[in-house]
Amino acid sequence: FDVERRNMDTRIEICCAAKPGLLLSTVNTLELLGLEIQQCVISCFNDFSMQASCSDVVEQQAETNSEDIKQALFRNAGYGGRCL
């Protein structure tokens, strides 16, 4: 899990074990965080892999930091606690 924020743009890279519904729940999580996917590359062969470029939906919204986004995606993928 890698999340990098620059101003209103966010770059996300995820690679983890695949599970049913992970793509849909990941997209929903990003939407709940106020992020809109602009470009996305997904692979679901052996593992789940996603590289996405997102932008903030609302400019006035309080900016969510990269660590909060990473932790939300980490929990969404089924990993409890905090990632390393």
OpenMM code with the backbone's topology and positions (N, CA, C; nanometers):
from openmm import Vec3, app, unit

residues = "PHE ASP VAL GLU ARG ARG ASN MET ASP THR ARG ILE GLU ILE CYS CYS ALA ALA LYS PRO GLY LEU LEU LEU SER THR VAL ASN THR LEU GLU LEU LEU GLY LEU GLU ILE GLN GLN CYS VAL ILE SER CYS PHE ASN ASP PHE SER MET GLN ALA SER CYS SER ASP VAL VAL GLU GLN GLN ALA GLU THR ASN SER GLU ASP ILE LYS GLN ALA LEU PHE ARG ASN ALA GLY TYR GLY GLY ARG CYS LEU".split()
positions = [
    Vec3(0.0848, -0.1169, 0.0000),
    Vec3(0.0000, 0.0000, 0.0000),
    Vec3(0.0893, 0.1232, 0.0000),
    Vec3(0.0700, 0.2081, -0.1001),
    Vec3(0.1471, 0.3310, -0.1087),
    Vec3(0.0507, 0.4424, -0.1489),
    Vec3(0.0531, 0.5516, -0.0741),
    Vec3(-0.0336, 0.6661, -0.1029),
    Vec3(0.0529, 0.7913, -0.1003),
    Vec3(0.0429, 0.8698, -0.2060),
    Vec3(0.1194, 0.9935, -0.2151),
    Vec3(0.0249, 1.1061, -0.2541),
    Vec3(0.0211, 1.2116, -0.1710),
    Vec3(-0.0665, 1.3264, -0.1990),
    Vec3(0.0168, 1.4466, -0.2385),
    Vec3(-0.0322, 1.5170, -0.3388),
    Vec3(0.0281, 1.6435, -0.3812),
    Vec3(-0.0848, 1.7397, -0.4122),
    Vec3(-0.1000, 1.8391, -0.3273),
    Vec3(-0.2092, 1.9363, -0.3404),
    Vec3(-0.3429, 1.8637, -0.3439),
    Vec3(-0.4133, 1.8669, -0.4569),
    Vec3(-0.5456, 1.8047, -0.4681),
    Vec3(-0.5389, 1.6704, -0.5412),
    Vec3(-0.4189, 1.6243, -0.5730),
    Vec3(-0.4019, 1.4985, -0.6451),
    Vec3(-0.3446, 1.3913, -0.5537),
    Vec3(-0.3899, 1.2685, -0.5741),
    Vec3(-0.3464, 1.1561, -0.4923),
    Vec3(-0.3109, 1.0394, -0.5832),
    Vec3(-0.1954, 0.9768, -0.5594),
    Vec3(-0.1529, 0.8584, -0.6320),
    Vec3(-0.1582, 0.7416, -0.5348),
    Vec3(-0.2237, 0.6325, -0.5767),
    Vec3(-0.2431, 0.5168, -0.4901),
    Vec3(-0.1923, 0.3908, -0.5592),
    Vec3(-0.1165, 0.3097, -0.4856),
    Vec3(-0.0742, 0.1790, -0.5343),
    Vec3(-0.1092, 0.0763, -0.4279),
    Vec3(-0.1815, -0.0270, -0.4689),
    Vec3(-0.2218, -0.1339, -0.3787),
    Vec3(-0.1800, -0.2667, -0.4397),
    Vec3(-0.1254, -0.3539, -0.3594),
    Vec3(-0.0987, -0.4917, -0.3998),
    Vec3(-0.1216, -0.5783, -0.2765),
    Vec3(-0.2204, -0.6682, -0.2854),
    Vec3(-0.2541, -0.7525, -0.1715),
    Vec3(-0.3251, -0.8782, -0.2211),
    Vec3(-0.3568, -0.9657, -0.1296),
    Vec3(-0.4301, -1.0872, -0.1648),
    Vec3(-0.5690, -1.0497, -0.2176),
    Vec3(-0.6102, -1.1194, -0.3215),
    Vec3(-0.7412, -1.0935, -0.3802),
    Vec3(-0.8502, -1.1526, -0.2921),
    Vec3(-0.9642, -1.0848, -0.2896),
    Vec3(-1.0820, -1.1377, -0.2214),
    Vec3(-1.2052, -1.0875, -0.2957),
    Vec3(-1.3158, -1.1600, -0.2896),
    Vec3(-1.4360, -1.1190, -0.3618),
    Vec3(-1.4828, -0.9798, -0.3182),
    Vec3(-1.5155, -0.8967, -0.4163),
    Vec3(-1.5689, -0.7642, -0.3876),
    Vec3(-1.4669, -0.6583, -0.3530),
    Vec3(-1.3376, -0.6916, -0.3592),
    Vec3(-1.2344, -0.5957, -0.3173),
    Vec3(-1.2297, -0.4721, -0.4064),
    Vec3(-1.2454, -0.4902, -0.5359),
    Vec3(-1.2416, -0.3741, -0.6258),
    Vec3(-1.3539, -0.2766, -0.5933),
    Vec3(-1.4749, -0.3267, -0.5820),
    Vec3(-1.5895, -0.2404, -0.5527),
    Vec3(-1.5764, -0.1720, -0.4169),
    Vec3(-1.5330, -0.2457, -0.3158),
    Vec3(-1.5188, -0.1849, -0.1833),
    Vec3(-1.4060, -0.0820, -0.1813),
    Vec3(-1.3014, -0.1032, -0.2608),
    Vec3(-1.1918, -0.0062, -0.2684),
    Vec3(-1.2402, 0.1232, -0.3334),
    Vec3(-1.3145, 0.1118, -0.4423),
    Vec3(-1.3697, 0.2305, -0.5081),
    Vec3(-1.4639, 0.3048, -0.4131),
    Vec3(-1.5482, 0.2310, -0.3412),
    Vec3(-1.6394, 0.2940, -0.2440),
    Vec3(-1.5624, 0.3647, -0.1332),
    Vec3(-1.4553, 0.3035, -0.0848),
    Vec3(-1.3727, 0.3652, 0.0196),
    Vec3(-1.3129, 0.4958, -0.0297),
    Vec3(-1.2610, 0.4969, -0.1525),
    Vec3(-1.2041, 0.6196, -0.2087),
    Vec3(-1.3103, 0.7286, -0.2202),
    Vec3(-1.4306, 0.6905, -0.2618),
    Vec3(-1.5388, 0.7887, -0.2721),
    Vec3(-1.5754, 0.8447, -0.1356),
    Vec3(-1.5806, 0.7589, -0.0329),
    Vec3(-1.6114, 0.8055, 0.1023),
    Vec3(-1.5052, 0.9019, 0.1544),
    Vec3(-1.3817, 0.8847, 0.1077),
    Vec3(-1.2722, 0.9728, 0.1481),
    Vec3(-1.2706, 1.1030, 0.0679),
    Vec3(-1.3654, 1.1190, -0.0250),
    Vec3(-1.3728, 1.2409, -0.1049),
    Vec3(-1.2792, 1.2406, -0.2234),
    Vec3(-1.2404, 1.1218, -0.2707),
    Vec3(-1.1498, 1.1113, -0.3851),
    Vec3(-1.2238, 1.0560, -0.5063),
    Vec3(-1.1924, 1.1105, -0.6218),
    Vec3(-1.2514, 1.0642, -0.7473),
    Vec3(-1.1403, 1.0078, -0.8345),
    Vec3(-1.1585, 0.8850, -0.8820),
    Vec3(-1.0570, 0.8197, -0.9652),
    Vec3(-1.0551, 0.8853, -1.1027),
    Vec3(-0.9378, 0.9300, -1.1443),
    Vec3(-0.9190, 0.9899, -1.2761),
    Vec3(-0.8631, 0.8876, -1.3750),
    Vec3(-0.7726, 0.8036, -1.3264),
    Vec3(-0.7098, 0.7010, -1.4094),
    Vec3(-0.6780, 0.5828, -1.3200),
    Vec3(-0.6981, 0.4597, -1.3722),
    Vec3(-0.6798, 0.3424, -1.2881),
    Vec3(-0.6362, 0.2228, -1.3717),
    Vec3(-0.5401, 0.1463, -1.3196),
    Vec3(-0.4955, 0.0211, -1.3809),
    Vec3(-0.5133, -0.0868, -1.2756),
    Vec3(-0.5850, -0.1940, -1.3119),
    Vec3(-0.6189, -0.2992, -1.2161),
    Vec3(-0.5763, -0.4347, -1.2701),
    Vec3(-0.5257, -0.5197, -1.1809),
    Vec3(-0.4940, -0.6580, -1.2147),
    Vec3(-0.5472, -0.7461, -1.1025),
    Vec3(-0.6157, -0.8531, -1.1397),
    Vec3(-0.6726, -0.9451, -1.0407),
    Vec3(-0.6379, -1.0900, -1.0735),
    Vec3(-0.5200, -1.1145, -1.1283),
    Vec3(-0.4844, -1.2506, -1.1666),
    Vec3(-0.4573, -1.3376, -1.0454),
    Vec3(-0.3443, -1.3258, -0.9828),
    Vec3(-0.3149, -1.4025, -0.8614),
    Vec3(-0.3448, -1.3204, -0.7372),
    Vec3(-0.3018, -1.1982, -0.7384),
    Vec3(-0.3253, -1.1036, -0.6302),
    Vec3(-0.4069, -0.9875, -0.6858),
    Vec3(-0.4464, -0.8982, -0.5975),
    Vec3(-0.5158, -0.7776, -0.6388),
    Vec3(-0.4137, -0.6657, -0.6470),
    Vec3(-0.4079, -0.5997, -0.7602),
    Vec3(-0.3160, -0.4887, -0.7789),
    Vec3(-0.3923, -0.3728, -0.8421),
    Vec3(-0.3714, -0.2544, -0.7871),
    Vec3(-0.4403, -0.1362, -0.8390),
    Vec3(-0.3476, -0.0162, -0.8293),
    Vec3(-0.3365, 0.0568, -0.9399),
    Vec3(-0.2642, 0.1830, -0.9424),
    Vec3(-0.3648, 0.2870, -0.9889),
    Vec3(-0.3845, 0.3902, -0.9086),
    Vec3(-0.4864, 0.4893, -0.9413),
    Vec3(-0.4352, 0.6305, -0.9181),
    Vec3(-0.4820, 0.7201, -1.0034),
    Vec3(-0.4613, 0.8634, -0.9848),
    Vec3(-0.5970, 0.9227, -0.9527),
    Vec3(-0.6049, 0.9940, -0.8421),
    Vec3(-0.7325, 1.0489, -0.7953),
    Vec3(-0.7193, 1.1990, -0.7733),
    Vec3(-0.8343, 1.2643, -0.7710),
    Vec3(-0.8372, 1.4057, -0.7355),
    Vec3(-0.9459, 1.4256, -0.6304),
    Vec3(-0.9318, 1.5314, -0.5519),
    Vec3(-1.0310, 1.5626, -0.4496),
    Vec3(-1.1602, 1.6063, -0.5174),
    Vec3(-1.2725, 1.5593, -0.4651),
    Vec3(-1.4032, 1.5927, -0.5210),
    Vec3(-1.4422, 1.7353, -0.4845),
    Vec3(-1.4198, 1.7739, -0.3606),
    Vec3(-1.4599, 1.9059, -0.3123),
    Vec3(-1.3361, 1.9805, -0.2641),
    Vec3(-1.3138, 2.0982, -0.3198),
    Vec3(-1.1939, 2.1753, -0.2845),
    Vec3(-1.1968, 2.2252, -0.1407),
    Vec3(-1.3137, 2.2610, -0.0901),
    Vec3(-1.3228, 2.3164, 0.0445),
    Vec3(-1.3151, 2.2090, 0.1528),
    Vec3(-1.3235, 2.0841, 0.1136),
    Vec3(-1.3208, 1.9738, 0.2099),
    Vec3(-1.1869, 1.9704, 0.2841),
    Vec3(-1.1934, 1.9372, 0.4121),
    Vec3(-1.0696, 1.9233, 0.4888),
    Vec3(-0.9868, 1.8123, 0.4261),
    Vec3(-0.8621, 1.8415, 0.3993),
    Vec3(-0.7760, 1.7461, 0.3301),
    Vec3(-0.7446, 1.6263, 0.4192),
    Vec3(-0.7656, 1.5080, 0.3644),
    Vec3(-0.7305, 1.3841, 0.4332),
    Vec3(-0.5856, 1.3553, 0.4008),
    Vec3(-0.5050, 1.3260, 0.5027),
    Vec3(-0.3632, 1.3034, 0.4756),
    Vec3(-0.3404, 1.1632, 0.4196),
    Vec3(-0.2228, 1.1409, 0.3636),
    Vec3(-0.1918, 1.0144, 0.2957),
    Vec3(-0.1953, 0.8960, 0.3913),
    Vec3(-0.1564, 0.9145, 0.5162),
    Vec3(-0.1573, 0.8043, 0.6127),
    Vec3(-0.3003, 0.7606, 0.6446),
    Vec3(-0.3926, 0.8559, 0.6567),
    Vec3(-0.5329, 0.8217, 0.6812),
    Vec3(-0.5931, 0.7450, 0.5633),
    Vec3(-0.5591, 0.7863, 0.4422),
    Vec3(-0.6067, 0.7165, 0.3223),
    Vec3(-0.5501, 0.5747, 0.3195),
    Vec3(-0.4211, 0.5619, 0.3476),
    Vec3(-0.3567, 0.4300, 0.3477),
    Vec3(-0.4215, 0.3373, 0.4499),
    Vec3(-0.4471, 0.3867, 0.5694),
    Vec3(-0.5075, 0.3034, 0.6738),
    Vec3(-0.6503, 0.2618, 0.6379),
    Vec3(-0.7269, 0.3524, 0.5754),
    Vec3(-0.8629, 0.3185, 0.5339),
    Vec3(-0.8608, 0.2096, 0.4274),
    Vec3(-0.7679, 0.2187, 0.3332),
    Vec3(-0.7556, 0.1163, 0.2287),
    Vec3(-0.7058, -0.0150, 0.2869),
    Vec3(-0.6169, -0.0070, 0.3832),
    Vec3(-0.5622, -0.1260, 0.4495),
    Vec3(-0.6743, -0.2016, 0.5219),
    Vec3(-0.7575, -0.1298, 0.5960),
    Vec3(-0.8720, -0.1926, 0.6650),
    Vec3(-0.9723, -0.2477, 0.5647),
    Vec3(-0.9955, -0.1742, 0.4573),
    Vec3(-1.0884, -0.2180, 0.3540),
    Vec3(-1.0448, -0.3513, 0.2925),
    Vec3(-0.9148, -0.3729, 0.2816),
    Vec3(-0.8622, -0.4954, 0.2205),
    Vec3(-0.8676, -0.6134, 0.3172),
    Vec3(-0.9109, -0.5891, 0.4418),
    Vec3(-0.9286, -0.6976, 0.5364),
    Vec3(-0.8146, -0.7156, 0.6355),
    Vec3(-0.7267, -0.6181, 0.6425),
    Vec3(-0.6157, -0.6250, 0.7371),
    Vec3(-0.6495, -0.5398, 0.8588),
    Vec3(-0.6509, -0.5981, 0.9766),
    Vec3(-0.6826, -0.5244, 1.0992),
    Vec3(-0.5612, -0.4495, 1.1482),
    Vec3(-0.5842, -0.3561, 1.2365),
    Vec3(-0.4736, -0.2815, 1.2957),
    Vec3(-0.4131, -0.1844, 1.1970),
    Vec3(-0.2874, -0.1538, 1.2163),
    Vec3(-0.2187, -0.0565, 1.1309),
    Vec3(-0.1154, -0.1294, 1.0467),
    Vec3(-0.0977, -0.0766, 0.9242),
    Vec3(0.0030, -0.1368, 0.8366),
    Vec3(0.1410, -0.0826, 0.8728),
    Vec3(0.2415, -0.1516, 0.8303),
    Vec3(0.3801, -0.1117, 0.8600),
    Vec3(0.4298, -0.0122, 0.7611),
] * unit.nanometer
topology = app.Topology()
chain = topology.addChain("A")
for resn in residues:
    res = topology.addResidue(resn, chain)
    for name in ("N", "CA", "C"):
        topology.addAtom(name, app.Element.getBySymbol(name[0]), res)
